[in-house]
Each structure stands twice: as structure tokens, then as C-alpha cells.
Amino acid sequence: MRRAWLRGRENLHKRYLIHVAGFNLGILMRALFGCGTPREAASASQAFLIVAQTENALIFALVGQVAAEAGVLLIIMSAGPG
């Protein structure tokens, strides 16, 4: 990482959290789709975003295929009681 010219421990902590989140997203993308950067993802063969809604949940599915390997990221947000 480059030197941080931010003042205060809170601001440095925020910068490091964003950096680590981006790093973890790259690892997740590489594990699911075989590409860890947006440039690699742009060369992906196919990608689909599927959204479904039921009475109790909202479902997002991201399906991607790079070369012969496919990956799926599934996010389900369910409504709580009430």
C-alpha cells in the first residue's frame, strides 16, 4: 500500500478497510469466476444476473462462465417477521 497522508486513526482505519474489502472481492471473484480483476471479468464468455421475488424473500443470482468453468454467487434477502 502507498503511504497514507490521512490524519487520525479513524481515517486510516477506513482506508485500510476499503483496501482489504477490495482485496477480498478479488479473491472471491477469482474463486467463483476465475478472474480477479474487472478487466479479466470483461473477457468472460457469459454472465447472467437473475432476480426473483417471493412473498418472503428477494433472491439475486449472479452466474458467470469463463472458459469451461462456471461460478454462481447467490444472495437471498428474507423479510423478517412483522
C-alpha positions in Angstrom: 0.0 0.0 0.0 1.1 3.5 -0.6 1.8 5.9 2.2 -1.4 7.2 3.8 -1.5 11.0 4.3 -4.7 10.9 6.3 -4.9 12.3 9.8 -6.3 10.4 12.7 -6.5 6.7 13.4 -10.2 6.5 12.3 -9.5 7.8 8.8 -6.5 5.4 8.4 -8.7 2.5 9.6 -11.4 3.4 7.0 -8.7 3.4 4.2 -7.4 0.0 5.3 -10.9 -1.5 5.5 -11.7 -0.4 1.9 -8.3 -1.8 0.7 -9.0 -5.1 2.4 -12.6 -5.3 1.1 -11.3 -4.8 -2.5 -8.6 -7.5 -2.0 -11.3 -9.9 -0.6 -13.6 -9.1 -3.5 -10.8 -10.0 -5.9 -10.2 -13.3 -4.2 -14.0 -14.1 -4.3 -14.2 -13.2 -8.0 -11.2 -15.4 -8.7 -12.7 -18.3 -6.8 -16.1 -18.0 -8.4 -15.4 -17.0 -11.9 -11.7 -17.5 -12.5 -11.0 -13.8 -12.9 -10.0 -11.4 -10.1 -10.0 -8.0 -11.9 -12.7 -6.1 -13.8 -10.6 -6.4 -17.0 -10.4 -10.1 -16.7 -14.2 -10.3 -16.0 -14.9 -8.2 -19.1 -13.4 -11.0 -21.2 -15.7 -13.6 -19.6 -17.7 -15.6 -22.0 -21.1 -15.3 -20.4 -22.6 -13.7 -17.3 -26.2 -13.6 -16.1 -28.0 -11.7 -13.3 -31.2 -13.3 -12.2 -33.6 -11.6 -9.8 -36.6 -13.4 -8.2 -39.1 -12.1 -5.7 -41.3 -14.2 -3.5 -43.7 -13.3 -0.7 -40.9 -13.6 1.9 -37.6 -13.2 0.0 -35.7 -11.4 -2.7 -33.2 -13.5 -4.5 -30.2 -12.4 -6.6 -28.2 -14.9 -8.5 -25.1 -14.0 -10.5 -24.0 -16.8 -12.8 -20.8 -16.5 -14.8 -18.8 -18.7 -17.1 -15.1 -18.2 -18.0 -13.7 -20.8 -20.5 -15.1 -24.1 -19.3 -15.6 -23.2 -15.7 -18.8 -21.7 -14.2 -19.5 -20.0 -10.9 -22.5 -18.8 -9.0 -23.0 -16.1 -6.4 -26.4 -16.4 -4.7 -27.8 -13.7 -2.3 -31.1 -14.2 -0.5 -32.6 -11.4 1.5 -35.6 -12.6 3.5 -38.2 -10.5 5.1 -38.3 -10.7 8.9 -41.4 -11.3 11.0 -43.8 -8.3 11.1 
